[in-house]
Amino acid sequence: MVPARVVKVAAVQAAAVNFDLEKSLEKLGKLVAEAAAAGADLIVFPEAFLSAYPWRYAFDATIGGREPRGKKKFLTQQKRGHRVDLEKEESAKSHGVYIQVGIIEKDGGTLYCTALLVGRDGSVLLKHRKLIPTAAERLVWGNGAGDGLGVVQTDIGKIGTLICWENYMPAARLALYQQGIEIYLAPTADDLPTWIASMQHIAKEGRCFVVSVNQMAKVSDFPNDYPPFTPEHYDRKPDGSKWEPDDVVNHGGSFIVGPLGIPLTEPMWDKEAIIYADLKMAEVTESRLDFDPVGSYARPDVL
């Protein structure tokens, strides 16, 4: 009898070294080494880990106005943008693992919120640009295209991804289901309680494993001159008080879900951690006995 295939995944809940690409890459390398040493086959990093999700900042833009300081901060993110064609993904190659990492990708004069899936040999297997940046993200990130809406066949299973609120786009989810996704990666910046229920729903709807991974970020993870957290800036905490270095900007909530929507791990809150789970891949097929969203429970003749 052939042994059941088990895939060990690692969801890395950690803050970027914001706006410092070199130090973020160094941190990524250390975290990959730790997860690989623990036996992980697939290591997943949050949205915009390389090298900043610009929490609470709209780059000093208002309707009809753009202030010079915002343009200078945009220039900083441009300079720190990741050039996919020039990067060598050595961490994956040196440890023989799969890595997915969220990057701020630079292509010409435009930035994109991108997820890169890197193979064991260090090659880029999938580059997915966020189809529609959310709310104020649209000011600084361009729209992705359908060419990145893919699922990759690997030796550990069929892997695909959607970023943050793309996961609320039913047609985008369906596109991954139609390609037979088995390991669904959901990097995010959403730490609301409703996100947890959404990930469980997607796992049960798609009959796939879902790895939801978020940063846990504090004010102190940002440069001292990052505008929203400077004393003179108008931005304040929900209670109206000024931001302090130890204040949490994003609480995390990373966790991993099985193909019946049952969590394999509990959401991790308010600390950096690597969350591990063993995925018994046979459970994907077993879960489709009574429901297959693109097979036995699909009606393409009607819908």
N, C-alpha and C positions, 0 to 999 in steps of 0.2 A: 504494500500500500504506500502510495506517495505521501510524504508528510505534508500536513497543511502548511501553506505559505503564511508566514508571519512577518510583517514589516514593522520595524520600530521607527517611530517618528518623534521628532523633537520640535516643540513650539517654543521659540526663544522670546520671552517677554523681557525686553530691555530697552532702555532709552538710547537713542543715537547720541554721538558726540556732535551736537547740533552745529551745522555750518562748518564742520571740520571734516572733510572727506577722508584725509589721510588717517586721522585718529579713529574715525568710524570704521574704516577698513581694518585697522589694527584690532579694534574691539571685536569686530566680526570674526577675524581669524582666531582669536582666543576662544570665543564662544563656540565656533565650529569645532575646534580641537577638543573642547570639553565634551560636547555632545557626541562627537565621533568616538571618543574614548569610552563613552557610556554605551556604545553599540548602535547609535542611531543610523538608519539608512537614509533618511530624509530629514533635513534640518530647515525649518521655516522661520523667516524673520518678518517683522512687521512692515506695514506700509511706510514708505519714505525713510527706511532705516539709514540709507545712504543718501543724503546725510542730514535731512531735517524735514519734519512736518511742521509747518509754520503756524503752530497753535496760536489762536487769538489775534492774529495780525492780518489785516487787509492791505498792507503795504501803503498805508496812508492815502488810500483812494476813496473818493466819494463820488456820487453821481455828478458829473460835470467837472470834477477836479482831481488832480493827482499831484501830491506834494513831492518836492525834491528828495526828501529823506526816504520816502517809499521807493523811489527809483534807485537810489543807492543801495538799499537793502535787496532789491530785486537783482541788482548787479552782483551782489555777494552770492546769492543763490545760483545765479548763472555761472559764476566762476567755479562754484563747488559742484556743478552739475556733472553727472556721470556720463561719459562717452562710451556707450556700449561697445562700439567697434574697436576701441582702443584699450579696453580693460582686459587683463588676464585674470581669469577666475581661478587663481592658484589654490585657494582653500579647498575647493571641491576636489581638485585633482590630487592634491597632496594627501588627502584623507580618504579618497575613494568613495565619496558620498554624494548624494543629491542635495543641492541647496536651492531654496527659493528666497530671494531677498527683494524688498521694496526699495526702489531707487528714485531719485529725481533725475530723470534723463534729459540731457541736453542734446538737441538736434537743431542745428542752425541757431536761430534766435529764439526758439521756443523751448519751454520746459514741459515735460510730461511726467505724470505720476505713473510709474512703470513697475511691473513685477517681472523679475528675471528668474527663470528656472534653469539651473546649471547642472549638467550631467556629471557623472563620476570622472570623466576625462577633462573636465573644465570647460567644455563647450557649452554655448548657450542653446538650450533645447527649445525654449519658448520665451518670447518677449511680448508681454501683454501690456498695452497702454490703457489706462483707465478711460473707458468710453466717454463718460460724462463726469468731469469733476463736479463736486458738490458745492453749491452755494458760492461763497467767496473764493473757493479754490479756482473757479473759472477765470478769475482775473489773472492768475499767474501760471496756470497749467493749460495746455492745449487738449483738445479732444482726441481720444484714441480712435482706431479704425478696426474694422472687422477682421483684418488679417491676423490679429493677435488673439482672437477668440477661439482658441484651440485646446485640444486635449492631446497629450503626448503619451505614446505607448513606451513604457520602460520595463526593465526587468522586475520592478517591484509593483507595477500596476499602471493604470491609466491615470495621469495626473493633469489637472487643469486648475485655473484660478480665476476668481473675480475679486476686485479690490473694493472694500468698504461698501458704499451704498449701491454699487453696481449689483450687489446681491439682492437688492430689492427690485431689480428689473426682470420680470418673469421671462421675457423672451431671451435674455442673456443666459439665465439659468438653463432654459430649455435647450439652448444651443450646446451647452456642455453635456447635458443628459443625452442628447441625440448622438454624441460622440462616445458614449459609453463610459463616462467618467467614473472612477472608483475612489480616487483620493482627491477631494475637493479642497483647495487651499483658499482661505479667506482672510488675507491680511487686512487690517482695519485701523481706523483711528477712533472708532465708536466704542465708548465704555458705558453706554446706557444699559440698564437692565433688560430693555426690550431686545437688544442685540442677541442676548443669550437664547431667547425663545426663537428668534429668527434662524439661528444656526441649527438648532434642533429641528426646526421645521424643514430646512433645506436638506439636512441629512436624511430625514424620513421621506421627504418628497422625492429626492433623487436616488434613494437607496444607495448611498455612498458614505464613506467616511468624510468628515469635515474637520479640518484643522483651522481653528480661528485663533489668530495671533495679533496682539496689540502691544504697543509700547506702554511702559509705566514711566511716566515722565514727571519731573519736578521743575520748578522754576530754576533751580540751580543747575539743571542740565543745559541751560541756554546761556549764551554769552551775556556779560554784564550790560552790554549796550543794546540788547534785544528790546525794541521799543515797548511792547506791551507790559513788560515787567520792570521798566524804569520808573522811579518815583514820580516823574513829571507827566507820565502818560495818563490819558483819561481812562484806560482800561482798569477795571477793578474786579475783585472776586464777587461771586454771587451775593455775598452779604454787604457789598459796598466798600469793604476795606481794601487797603493796598496789598499787593502781592508780596509775599515773603519768600526767601530762598527755599525753605522746606515745604512750601505749599505744593500739593499735587495738582498737576495740570491734566493728567490722564491717568486713570486708575488701573488700566489694563483689562483684566477679565479673560485672558487667553485660556482656551480649553479645547478639548478634542471630543468628537461625538461619533458614535457608531451609526451604522446604516438603518437602524430603526429609530433614530432620534434620541437614543439613550446616551447620556454623557459617559465617556470613558474616564474622564478626569473632571474634577470640579473647577470652576472658573478661579483663576488666581488673581487676587486683588492686592494692589498697593505695595508690591515689591517686585524686584527683578528676579526672574527664575527661569529655568528651563523645564518645561512640562513634557513628560514622556508618556507614550502609550504604545502598546503592541497591537497592531491591526491584524486581526485574523481575516485574511482576504476572502476566504470562503464565505464569510458572513455576507458579503455583497451579493453573491448569487443566491444564497439562502433567503435573504430578505426580499428577493424579487419573486418568491413563490406566489404571493398574493397581490403584488403591486409592482408594476414596471411602468414608469411614467412615459416611456417611449415605446412600449411593447404591449403587454397584455392589458394595461390600463390606459391605452391611448386610443383616440378615435379621430385619426387624421381625415377620415371621410366626412366628419361633422365639424371639427374644430381646426 
